[in-house]
Amino acid sequence: MATKTTGESMNREFRNENGELIASSATTVGINTVGTMTLTLIDAQKIKDSETIAEELKTLSDDVLAMSAKYLN
């Protein structure tokens, strides 16, 4: 009998100051499963030129860790 996984997921898009999509992420965490975080970098030059991406990625890391903490034993 299969067990049902309890958890949650989060998807996020990152845009530069011109509104262009430069990165995206997908995260899943839960009980009885492996948590994953995928970060897709779409345009390296625009990421390098972005003034806000570093802070947004730090926020993403904090949010993923907080979400994961809910499912720790």
Secondary structure, DSSP 8 states (H G I E B T S, - for coil): -----EEEEEEEEEE-TTS-EEEEEEEEEEETS--EEEEEE--HHHHHH-SSHHHHHHHHHHHHHHHHHTT--
